[in-house]
Amino acid sequence: MCYADTTDNPDGTATAHCYCGWSNPYPDHDAAEAAAENHTRDAEVAEAEFAATH
């Protein structure tokens, strides 16, 4: 399971990151937060699909 989060940078940008190793920079906190939520949701869907077929 992925748990993505964000970090606000001093220059006003933000980084979305996850313990799985995924990480991307974004122009602001809102964009990073949306990406983190999407990453977590996408990982949950992929894990559910895998569990359903195995």
Secondary structure as the mmCIF struct_conf table of DSSP 4:
data_model
#
loop_
_struct_conf.conf_type_id
_struct_conf.id
_struct_conf.beg_label_comp_id
_struct_conf.beg_label_asym_id
_struct_conf.beg_label_seq_id
_struct_conf.end_label_comp_id
_struct_conf.end_label_asym_id
_struct_conf.end_label_seq_id
STRN STRN1 ALA A 4 ASP A 8
TURN_TY1_P TURN_TY1_P1 PRO A 10 ASP A 11
BEND BEND1 GLY A 12 GLY A 12
STRN STRN2 ALA A 14 CYS A 18
TURN_TY1_P TURN_TY1_P2 TYR A 19 CYS A 20
BEND BEND2 GLY A 21 GLY A 21
STRN STRN3 SER A 23 TYR A 26
BEND BEND3 PRO A 27 ASP A 28
HELX_RH_AL_P HELX_RH_AL_P1 HIS A 29 THR A 53
#
